[in-house]
């Protein structure tokens, strides 16, 4: 073989390539046999965990809807109570009716304001919790998807880059 050549395709090189391919195949089969079941169990447990979290978030959303309905019913009761107070105040004497009417209106508005603020705060909190959970879940799913798709591409790209470097490298004599 001339000294200027970097890579000679003789019988020894072909035998070494064959042995390395055989070793790679044996390693892949052994790792597949050893790691298949634990990885499969891990993925199954993870999917169960995700499903449980989805079920929990559905239950939380149902509770939130119940609370919203309860708050709406309370607001209706408050409005009805305010109307009753106003009617009773009108039936009272003219001088006293003005005072009672002002007090009742202020109380009703404060109760309604506090109830609306409470509902608004609870809705914001529940929406933020749901949004954070959905973002976390989407990030996790996207990470798994990217990791799965990049394995084959990354493997091919690294193999091609390494082969190109080996062909372009001058080996020490």
Buried (B, 14 or more C-beta within 10 A) or exposed (E): EEEEEEEEEEEEEEEEEEEEEEEEEEEEEEEEEEEEEEEEEEEEEEEEEEEEEEEEBEEBEEEBEEBBEEBEEBBEEBEEBBEEBBEEBEEEEEEEBEEBBEEBBEBBEEBBEEBEEEBEEBBEEBEEBBEEBEEEBEEEEEEEEEEEEEEEEEEEEEEEEEEEEEEEEEEEE
